[in-house]
């Protein structure tokens, strides 16, 4: 019996030595290969790999981790991917699905048939919810909603049933399912929220992100001549606020109305719908007054109902320009889309004009195509979301969904944006 156990131990020892030799041989082979690859050659190889594979290469060794994490490599990877992958294949449309019984919203990112691409990585649609799945749903949550998107991130809002004026905002990366809950903000009046666009919105940067909140410093009647502009930066993890003067009384209806283009913020005013308001976040020191942009005379002269007058203007961004049009389409009425040329002189250019027929009657324009300036997205209850080419009048179904309240352009980034700066260790 003792001889049997002795032989068994000897065999196990031999097997262990063989495994150790094989592991040592593999390690030596990798070290030899790693020595042959200079940084320039390794960068060229990694730039041609998929993003998921590149992130896996971080675990190979410290040298590869340092290389892939460097800002120089990220910029080179993004530039290479831009040169081989068309920008249009990175575009999705985030639209709301049927609301659940728990009163939160579920959204789907879909590239749509009108912008279908041969790239398998960008032609698949997927669903995501506007709240972190790892958190416990509380019974007093009223609703959650998608406010906007930028650089592969989406801005979500949760409003609580017990505190309707105190919503909570969070930023989500729907690809990685990472979440960052923004620090609490004490709201006192009507407000609107959105991302600040630091570039053209189509490429990924590593500078982090900024979220803007524009709140009316209102009086007893609910309007005000001052705005509280607060900006959250992921680099600092804090809100920074300032008071801005408005020449005309301001009132907001809904939170999804703040748009950004080239670091300039734009929003409408329910109290006086004859102009839109702008604010330049790039100026230093920050301006203490807003910019007023008169709407085109043709738009102001048209007779509208009370609903159309106060909630009928759609503001959006396409090809780096601000576009406006009427949301509600009526048969035999012209659909006009204007492009802002100069905000200081309120100069507009009529980009498209189309007479609404019976097919387009009673539909609502929910979004502009951010790359193709000729395409808009239409929605109608129980008829889904369609894309409309303003030049050839071609209408095409994007998604047959009953819910159409929200449609937000979304870009799949070449490099995943990080939610929090590495040097910012604050818990939010």
C-alpha positions, 0 to 999 in steps of 0.5 A, a space after each residue: 500500500 505504501 508503494 502505491 501511494 509513493 508511485 502516485 505522488 511521484 506521478 503527480 510530481 512529474 505531471 506538475 513539472 511537465 505543466 511548469 515546463 510548458 508554461 515556462 516555454 509559452 512565457 519565453 515564447 511571448 517574451 521573445 515575440 514581445 521583444 520583436 514588436 516595437 511600439 510603432 508596430 504594436 500600435 499598427 496591429 492593435 489599431 486594426 482590431 475590434 474595440 473589445 479585443 483591444 481592451 482585452 489586450 490590456 491584461 497581456 502585460 504592463 507594457 500593453 496596458 500602458 500603451 493601450 491606456 495612453 491618450 496618444 494611442 486612443 487618438 491614433 485608434 480613433 483616427 484609423 477607425 474613422 478612416 476605414 469605417 463610415 460615420 453613418 454606420 455609427 448612427 443609431 436612433 434611440 426611441 422609446 418602447 411601450 412603457 412598463 407597468 412599473 412606469 419606467 421607460 425602456 429604450 431601443 437603439 436601432 440603426 434603422 432600415 434607412 441607414 442600414 450598414 453592412 457592418 455587423 457590429 453596428 447594424 444590430 439593435 439592442 434594448 436598454 432601460 433608463 435605470 441601472 439594473 443592479 439597483 433596487 426599484 423603489 415604490 415611490 419612483 414616478 418615471 424615468 426618461 431619456 433626455 439626450 445623448 452625446 459621445 456614446 453616453 445618454 442622459 437619464 432623468 428619474 422623477 420621484 412621486 413624492 418630490 416631483 420638483 426634485 428629479 435625479 439625473 444620471 449618465 449611462 453608457 448603454 454599451 458597457 452598462 456603466 452608470 454614474 449618478 450625478 450629485 443632487 441638485 436643489 431645483 426651485 423652478 422649471 428647468 431643462 437639461 442636456 449635454 454640452 457638445 464640446 466638438 462635432 458630437 461624432 467622434 469620441 474624446 477622452 476629456 470627459 463630459 459636461 451636463 448643463 441644467 438651465 433653471 428659471 429663477 421664477 417668481 410667484 407666477 412661475 416665470 422669471 427674468 433670471 436663469 440659474 445655469 449649472 454645469 456638471 463636469 465629470 473631471 471635477 465631479 461637481 456642479 458649478 452655478 452662475 446667475 444669467 440675466 434674461 431680457 424677457 420672462 422665461 418659462 419652460 414646459 418639459 425638460 427635454 428641450 436643451 440643445 448644444 452645438 459647438 459649445 453653444 446652448 440653445 433652448 426655446 421659451 414658452 412665454 414668448 415663442 417668437 425667439 429662441 435663447 442661446 448661451 455661449 459656454 466657451 467664453 471666458 469669463 462666462 457671459 452674464 446675459 443670454 443671446 436672443 435669436 429671432 425666429 424667421 419672419 415666415 415662421 412668426 407670421 403663421 397662425 397657430 393653435 395654442 398648443 402649436 404656439 407653445 409646444 410646436 417648435 422643434 430644435 435640433 442639430 444636423 451637420 454641425 448646424 442648428 435646425 428648427 421646424 414645426 413639430 405638428 404636420 397638417 395637410 396642405 400646410 407647408 413643412 419648412 426647415 430653417 438652418 441657423 446661419 448666424 446667431 448674433 444677427 438672427 440670420 436663417 436659411 430656408 433649407 427645405 420646404 414641402 407641402 404636407 399630403 394626406 400620408 404625412 397628415 397628423 404626424 409629428 417630427 421627433 428628430 433630425 438626422 444628425 449626418 444627413 441634413 435631408 432626413 427627418 424622423 416622423 412619428 404617429 401613434 400606433 403607426 411607428 417611426 418613419 424616416 422622411 427624405 425631404 428631397 425625394 419625399 421617400 418615407 421608410 419605416 424605422 420601427 413599428 412601435 406604439 410609443 413615439 414620445 421620444 426619439 434621440 440621435 445616438 452615436 456608437 463611439 469608436 472608443 468608449 467614453 469614460 463616465 468619471 475622470 481617473 483623478 476624480 475619486 469622489 463618490 456621487 
